[in-house]
Amino acid sequence: MDDSRFPRRRFIRSSLAGVAGFTALSATSSSAEETSPDQFPEAARQLPLDTDADVIVCGAGPAGIAAALSAARAGAKTRLFEVHGCLGGVWTAGLLTYIFDFDKPGLTREIIRILDSRDARRSENPSRFVYEPEEMKILLEELCLEAGVQVQLFTRVTAAYREGKRLNTIVTESKAGRQAWRAPVFIDATGDGDLGALAGCEWEIGQSADCPCQPMTMNALAVVRDTEALGKYISFNGTDAFTGEGGHITAVEAFKGELKRAGVEASYGHPTIFHVRDGLVMLMLNHEYGIKPWDAAAITEATMRSRAEVFRIMRALRKLGGPWEGLQIAATAEQIGVRDGRRIRGRYQVVREDLITGARFDDAVARVTFGVDIHAHSKEANQKEAITRADTKARPYDIPLRALIAKDVDGLLMAGRCISGDFVAHASYRVTGNAVAMGEAAGAVAAIAAQTKRLPHEIGWKEAAPLLESLRRTG
Ligand SMILES: Cc1cc2nc3c(=O)[nH]c(=O)nc-3n(C[C@H](O)[C@H](O)[C@H](O)COP(=O)(O)OP(=O)(O)OC[C@H]3O[C@@H](n4cnc5c(N)ncnc54)[C@H](O)[C@@H]3O)c2cc1C
């Protein structure tokens, strides 16, 4: 769907129409009348309705997992819906393999402890490191099962209904058909802000509505015969530095030299290799520009184009022989990596100025230490500079709880990259350590709201913070 055919104002109206139609319409397909040749008026129908949950979390990426775990551990009956066949979002379905800004109290430390106990993490640094995506999948499943989170995979959230301003019911689609779910509190952790948009919240994307936005990237796992021989092309190889021997930028430049020697160019100006373990590496090679995450046709083309690019580059490198001999793709990501999605309007908007001043808030749920990381929005910009910082020297700054609470709709929290912020601030807080911290906070607030029959904006952080603290299993 593109914006010109479905502008935002109409989108909100159609959501509101959904509210009115919720009790009034009956399910008779014969009542549907076609009003225009390019529109099909789908008939209303009765759906099975589940009212059992206290908290419903939509999307099981780093933010959604953290939200569901903290809500469930706080004693709330918690449901978690995920469209892909695994938990973890960009960590797993997106084959990210690298984590930033993770040195925070709470679930972050618990995940590190488990990864380490399974030898599934490279580096001693608690803030940024390589992890094994398959190990991440299984450990997240174990944590959710243990906490009693009711997970439903292969399930997409497709509609939201309000009673007045309050989000009341969502509808999902899966092989089980359409199902309706009602709860006192919902958390949008879809990354792309699907739930907030469906519920009728205002939102922004990229630098402006036309989506000059951060590009998408298809990550891939590959096997090599001798990782040591590839050492100088591998980012953060035995060091946490960005420059110098083994540093990220030095490795990127050396790798670009190899791509040139192979007669290919990567569409991402900073092509990157991470060492996952033994002969397994991750390749981050491509950029797909101007794709809106809700445009299914465009995202399909971008997915196929980027997968073809990964294979083209792999084959060209393999022909070089030497350290590249035997290189083969082991897996391409189930989901192309989406950097920019909707940013749902909250009761506070995190802005560039907050990064510059190192803002502090009484209701801080996370302290961000990662800088601004804006990938080029076009091929031309990528050729000039693949990554820019918007002239912003970020100091560690806080994300307030209010940025996680929807402004236009009650009973709705956001966590992860779809919280309320401007383009530049989002380019900093979006990394996964912050997504986890936000998720944990949203889950705790949601649990209290549901259990005390209040709305999330009626819960002060002073009330929620001690609960979250008591749930933490490590420092
Ligand atoms: C290519 C790339 C490289 C990056 N590099 C790094 C890095 O090195 N380190 C780092 O820490 N961060 C990195 N990031 C940023 C980071 O990965 C994301 O911003 C982070 O994933 C945010 O977590 P999230 O939980 O908000 O979103 P996501 O990980 O996107 O999770 C959202 C989840 O919701 C699900 N979902 C979406 N819509 C629906 C729906 N309607 N119904 C049901 N489920 C739905 C998705 O399938 C997904 O599982 C990178 C991102 C990309 C794309």
The ligand as an ORCA input file, in Angstrom:
! r2SCAN-3c Opt
* xyz 0 1
  C      20.539     -4.034      8.905
  C      20.459     -3.573     10.315
  C      21.622     -3.526     11.065
  C      21.557     -3.129     12.405
  N      22.698     -3.165     13.149
  C      22.592     -3.170     14.503
  C      23.677     -3.595     15.318
  O      24.761     -3.897     14.827
  N      23.450     -3.665     16.656
  C      22.258     -3.333     17.242
  O      22.120     -3.450     18.462
  N      21.223     -2.888     16.486
  C      21.357     -2.824     15.131
  N      20.285     -2.468     14.346
  C      19.090     -1.823     14.937
  C      18.189     -2.789     15.623
  O      18.331     -4.046     15.105
  C      16.692     -2.466     15.595
  O      16.400     -1.165     15.649
  C      16.027     -3.324     16.695
  O      15.727     -4.544     16.111
  C      14.834     -2.745     17.333
  O      14.147     -3.786     18.011
  P      12.565     -3.894     17.914
  O      12.199     -5.013     18.823
  O      12.004     -2.551     18.123
  O      12.239     -4.236     16.384
  P      12.398     -5.581     15.500
  O      13.657     -6.302     15.799
  O      12.197     -5.127     14.100
  O      11.192     -6.508     15.973
  C       9.859     -6.277     15.600
  C       9.149     -7.620     15.594
  O       7.762     -7.421     15.345
  C       7.313     -8.347     14.375
  N       6.165     -7.740     13.694
  C       6.164     -6.654     12.893
  N       4.928     -6.341     12.505
  C       4.107     -7.256     13.082
  C       2.695     -7.453     13.063
  N       1.873     -6.633     12.391
  N       2.185     -8.500     13.757
  C       2.997     -9.351     14.458
  N       4.348     -9.195     14.512
  C       4.884     -8.152     13.834
  C       8.509     -8.555     13.483
  O       8.424     -9.747     12.742
  C       9.649     -8.537     14.499
  O       9.887     -9.815     15.032
  C      20.324     -2.788     12.986
  C      19.157     -2.817     12.218
  C      19.222     -3.217     10.905
  C      17.960     -3.280     10.124
*
